[in-house]
Amino acid sequence: MLNNLKALFRATTQKQPEQATGRPVAAGLPMGVSQEDLEGLRLDGRVNIKLIGLRAHADALFHWDDDAYHHIAAVGHVDLGQGAHLVRFYLDNDTWLQANIENGRVLEYKLFDFYRVAHLSDAEFDNLINGEDKQPDSLGAQTVSLTSTTEEPRTCTYQRVWGDSDSLWSPPVVFEEQVMTTESVSARHVTHHAMLYERTILDTERMEYLLLSAENDGEGSFMLVQNVGVDVASIDIDAM
């Protein structure tokens, strides 16, 4: 998946913007937010994330190697308005770490993987977003069931977080992401039609998330991505 991202966001030669102080803006980060505000996370850096407690819970679909450091090959930025931002650090093992920021302060981190990706035709994408016939387990449904990708087949059910909890279907949230890679100095744009779901991992107080995202890269490529993730504490992030 990360190789696909690199192909989508091709290198250009535009100059990186600068702040009023003349200091270059950290690649991919919002104005006023530095890598120091983000535990040292940066484009082309490396990061190790400790999720040791997750290993003991077989019910979790999300799995993680606590011992490895991973290269940050791309950074995505979503401006949500009114001082709110999402910053996504795309790692070399098909996972991504998201920081939720408000008024320059990081509120939380979530770590996701690209659990399953389906490439769509233009017509399939349009029907998913705008079609009137809403199917069970589809984007925006009240609940979504996800089948494991492991050899041991099992299914987990996630409850919708966004939208009207009483409605059988809610429209996905639309946002624009600007992504920079180690091979570029200007951002490419991806439009997401996304919906967040969650469930409690059995015998724990830890939540597991499912982020469904129908994505349009603006260049004729459409996909539906099932992202599975968990919360991460800032103390568990070791970036360099």
C-alpha angles and dihedrals in degrees: 000000000000090000087055089052091052090051092049095050102051123190120268134181101234116133118252113251121251133216122240089265090061091246112131116250110248106259111271097356126120120257111278094020119106133189087253088063087054101052089267094301112156143155111280091015129116131241140191119198123196116217097152095145091060093067092071094059113078090181092073117099090197114084129185140186106228095190103059131086114218131207117242100225099170141018124207126198128197117188105208094180133243092062095307122127142169118213118191125197110201113209132205094249097065094265133111135205116216126202119200108210132187123181092343095310124111109231099182147341128226127188118211137179129207091250097175133355127197120189113220136201120237090257093048091050092049092049091049092053103032106018118120095213102082112194128209113268090017128132108294096017118140091245132014128200118212123198117216119250093216126099089256103075117220138143130226125196122218128197121224114254101188127059132021107338091209095053120094089219135021127186115257121252113255121214139157121235125199112206128196124188135195086259097056141054097199130055131253120210132237125184114216127198098193142176127186124218132179144190135180115253108240115268093004141086090228120112125221118206135209115200112191112198129180103201133199117189093194091241100083100278119122130179144163112225125197106204118189119196152155138212118272127201117227090234089062093059117093109181130175 
